[in-house]
Amino acid sequence: ICSVCNEMKPLPLPESGQVFIQKVPALYSQLTIHASDYQSCYIKLKNPQMEDEFAFFVRAGDSITVDVPAREYYVYFAFGTEWYGTEYIFGENTGYSKDEELCDFSTYTLEYTLEASYGGNFSDTPVDEEEFK
């Protein structure tokens, strides 16, 4: 937030794969994200107690594979076009959603394509900002 005009000013987009939260150091599994051509995505992994344990960024149009802890997580997505940092994410126009399934990364590596498609096997569930944060 600008100290002069008190407005939110966008920041440069982080690089795809930039990690923002990594509370568990051991990384044994992988998560692949294919971002939409139109929106960047900030992804969070929350443990079963709904605590943030891992978070990273993917730019619009990019595909990235990151090493993630081999544990059970809920996968949350925030998406938008202008980046305002980890506190404000994509500002007032941020969209939030999650995968309803508790994903077991000790057994699986997962891949999400964040683009509407026919025959896909994932439907995200919209969530509010408070649940995401």
N, C-alpha and C positions, 0 to 999 in steps of 0.2 A: 504494500500500500504506500503510495507516494506521500511523503511527509509534507509536501507543499500543497498539492491539490486534493489529497485524501482519497484518490481513486486507485483502483487496482490496475497495475501495469503488467502486461505479460512479460515473462522471462524467456530467455532462449530455451528451446526444447532440449531436454537431456538426450544423451545418446541412447539408442536402443540397447537394452541389456544393463543399463546403469542400475545398480542395486541401491536402494534407500534404507531398507531394514533387513538385518540379518542377525537374528538373536540366537540361532542355533548354528554353530560353526560347521558341523559335519554335513557334507553335501554328497549324496549318493544317488540321487535320482535326477530326472530331467523334466522340464516343462517347456513345451514349444508353443509360442503364440504367433499367429499370423494376424496382424492387425488389419483393420479395415483400411481401404485406400483413402478414406476421408477423415478418420479420427485417430488420434494417438490414444494410447491406453496405459493406465497405471494399474498394475496388478498387485493384489495383496493376498498372502496366504495366512489364514487365521487358524489357530489350533482349535480343538474341540471346545475349549473354554472361551473361545472367541477373542483370544489375544493375538495381536499382530506378531508374526514371527519372520516374515519375509516379504519384501515388496520390491518391484522393479518396474521399469518404464519401457514401452515399445512405441516407436514413432509410427505414424500413419504410413501404410504401405510396406512396412518392414515385417520380416519374419525373424524371430530370434529364439534360440534354445538356451535356457539357463539351467545351471546345476542348482537343485533345490534339496533341502533336507528330506531324508527318507522317513517321513512321518505322515500322519493323517492331517489333512487340511481342508478347510472350505476355501474355495477360490473366489475372490471378489474382483470386480472390474470397475474402474472409473474411466470414462472416455470423454474426449472433447478435442478442441483444436488449439486453443491458446493455453499455455502452461503458466501457472501462477505459483508453483512450488508445492511442496508436500502438505502445507497447511490449507491452501485454497484450491489445490488440484487444478482443475480447468475453469475455475471461477463459477459464476452464476449459471453457466450453461453445461455444467458437468452432468453427465448421465451416470447412474450407478446401477450395477446388477451383480448377480452372483450365480454360481452353480449350486443348486440345492443339495447335491450329493456331497457327502463327506468323502473326499478323495484320498485313497491310500497310496501315497507315493513310495511306500516301502515295497509295494507289489507292482506298481504300474509306473510307466512314464506316460505323461498326458500331452495331448496336443489340442489346442483350440484354434479354430478359424473364426475370427470375429467379423463375419460377413454373413448376411442372410444367404442360405443355400437350401436347395431342395435335397431331401434325403439325408440331411444332417442328423446327428444323434445327440445334439445338445440344444436345449432351450434355456436361455438365461432367465433369471427371475429378477425383475426390477426391485431395488431396495432404495431406501432413503439415505441421505448423506450421513445421518447419525449412525446408522447400522454399519456403513462402510468405514467410518472413522473410528 
